[in-house]
Amino acid sequence: PIVEAQSPVEVIQQEQDQSVGTEELLEVESEKESPIDIAKEYIQNIAIEMGIDDLSIDGKVQGKNILFKLESEKAALLIGKRGATLNALQQLTQLVVNKSTKSFLMVKLDVENYRERRQIALEQLAERMADKAIRTGKKVSLEPMPSYERKVIHNALANRIDIETYSEGTEPNRHLVIEPVK
């Protein structure tokens, strides 16, 4: 085949035509759903599979964080035992959201203020177990829990000078130990 030689002007014109195609492609990329819409659709689909058809989702962006407040008559199903289902759903939703965006976003899910109630319960547990450790003079090991829950207990007891706290074990069986200072 015979290839015609192109003048520099023709080459530049051809490159400009190709760059227009790239700009159109970028416009199509930006027309995709927002991270909030993607996450809402994902959560809604999982809820339907769980038999929850009355789920309402309110999403709010706060910087690099997206907070979703979920409400349903079947809230207990979404929370699971000690928040295990909610934690798993939060982690999966975060993966789905970050797969569709260029920047990293933190996703937090809360069902009917469960996270706040859980934090209060953990702080109360921390105080009771610290008092038990002092009373018995022995270290107290708590049940395995996620890192952010262990952090709540560490923070709740940080100002006490009569005990020390540390984590032992490996995930998923990592747990917190409260030990009296001798």
C-alpha positions in Angstrom: 0.0 0.0 0.0 1.1 3.5 -0.8 1.1 5.9 2.2 0.7 9.6 1.4 3.1 11.9 3.1 1.3 14.4 5.4 2.3 18.0 5.8 3.0 19.2 9.4 -0.3 21.2 9.2 -2.3 18.0 8.4 -0.6 16.1 11.3 -1.4 18.8 13.8 -5.1 19.0 12.5 -5.3 15.2 12.9 -4.0 15.3 16.5 -6.5 18.1 17.4 -9.3 16.0 16.0 -8.2 13.1 18.2 -7.9 15.3 21.3 -11.6 16.4 20.8 -12.5 12.7 21.1 -10.6 12.6 24.4 -12.5 15.6 25.8 -15.8 14.0 24.8 -14.7 10.8 26.6 -13.9 12.9 29.8 -17.4 14.5 29.6 -19.0 11.1 29.5 -16.9 10.0 32.6 -18.1 13.0 34.6 -21.8 12.3 33.7 -21.6 9.0 35.6 -23.4 8.7 38.9 -22.0 10.5 42.0 -20.3 8.4 44.7 -23.4 9.0 46.9 -25.8 7.7 44.2 -23.6 4.6 43.6 -23.4 3.8 47.3 -27.2 4.3 47.8 -28.0 2.0 44.9 -25.5 -0.6 46.3 -26.9 -0.4 49.8 -30.5 -0.5 48.5 -29.8 -3.6 46.4 -28.3 -5.5 49.4 -31.2 -4.5 51.6 -33.7 -5.8 49.1 -31.7 -9.1 49.0 -32.0 -9.2 52.8 -35.7 -8.8 52.6 -35.7 -5.1 53.7 -38.0 -3.2 51.4 -38.6 -0.1 53.6 -35.1 1.3 53.7 -34.6 5.0 53.6 -31.0 6.3 53.0 -29.8 9.8 53.7 -26.3 10.5 52.5 -24.2 13.5 53.4 -20.6 14.5 52.3 -18.3 16.0 54.9 -14.9 16.6 53.2 -13.5 13.2 52.4 -16.1 11.5 54.5 -19.6 10.3 53.3 -22.0 9.6 56.1 -25.1 7.5 55.4 -28.0 7.4 57.9 -30.2 4.3 57.3 -33.7 3.8 58.7 -35.9 0.7 58.5 -38.4 -1.2 60.5 -35.9 -4.1 60.2 -32.9 -2.1 61.5 -31.7 -5.1 63.6 -31.0 -7.1 60.4 -28.8 -4.3 59.1 -26.9 -4.0 62.3 -26.3 -7.7 63.1 -24.7 -9.0 66.2 -22.7 -6.3 67.8 -22.7 -4.3 64.6 -21.0 -7.1 62.5 -23.4 -6.8 59.5 -23.3 -3.0 59.6 -19.4 -3.0 59.7 -19.3 -5.5 56.8 -21.8 -3.4 54.7 -19.8 -0.3 55.5 -16.6 -1.8 54.3 -18.1 -3.2 51.1 -19.8 0.1 50.4 -16.5 1.9 50.8 -14.9 -0.5 48.3 -17.6 0.1 45.8 -17.5 3.9 46.2 -13.7 4.1 45.9 -13.7 1.9 42.9 -15.8 4.5 41.1 -13.9 7.7 42.2 -10.4 9.0 41.6 -9.9 10.2 45.2 -10.2 8.1 48.4 -13.4 8.6 50.4 -14.2 7.2 53.9 -17.7 5.8 54.1 -19.6 5.5 57.4 -22.9 3.8 57.8 -25.2 4.3 60.8 -28.5 2.7 61.4 -30.8 4.7 63.7 -27.9 6.1 65.7 -26.4 2.7 66.5 -22.8 4.0 66.3 -23.5 6.6 69.0 -25.3 4.1 71.3 -22.5 1.6 70.8 -19.9 4.2 71.7 -21.7 5.0 75.0 -22.1 1.3 75.8 -18.3 0.7 75.1 -17.3 3.6 77.3 -19.5 2.3 80.2 -18.1 -1.2 79.7 -14.5 0.3 79.8 -15.2 1.9 83.2 -16.8 -1.2 84.7 -14.0 -3.5 83.5 -11.3 -1.0 84.7 -13.0 -1.0 88.1 -13.1 -4.8 88.1 -9.3 -5.0 87.3 -8.6 -2.6 90.2 -10.9 -4.5 92.6 -9.5 -8.0 91.8 -5.9 -6.9 91.1 -5.9 -9.0 88.0 -5.9 -8.1 84.3 -9.2 -8.2 82.4 -9.4 -9.3 78.8 -12.3 -8.1 76.8 -13.9 -9.9 73.8 -12.4 -9.5 70.3 -13.6 -6.3 68.6 -12.8 -4.2 65.6 -10.0 -1.7 65.9 -12.2 1.4 66.1 -14.1 -0.1 69.1 -10.9 -0.9 70.9 -9.8 2.7 70.3 -13.0 3.9 71.9 -12.1 1.9 75.1 -8.4 3.0 75.0 -9.6 6.7 74.8 -12.2 6.3 77.5 -9.6 5.0 79.9 -6.6 7.2 78.7 -6.8 9.6 81.7 -6.8 6.8 84.4 -3.4 6.4 86.0 -4.4 3.3 88.0 -4.7 1.0 84.9 -3.1 0.5 81.5 -4.7 -0.8 78.4 -3.2 -2.6 75.4 -4.4 -4.9 72.6 -3.3 -8.5 72.2 -3.8 -11.2 69.5 -4.2 -11.0 65.8 -7.2 -10.0 63.7 -10.0 -11.0 63.8 -9.4 -12.2 67.4 -7.5 -9.1 68.6 -8.8 -8.0 72.0 -8.2 -5.3 74.6 -6.6 -6.0 78.0 -7.1 -3.8 81.0 -4.4 -4.3 83.6 -4.0 -2.6 87.0 -0.7 -0.7 87.5 1.3 -2.1 90.4 
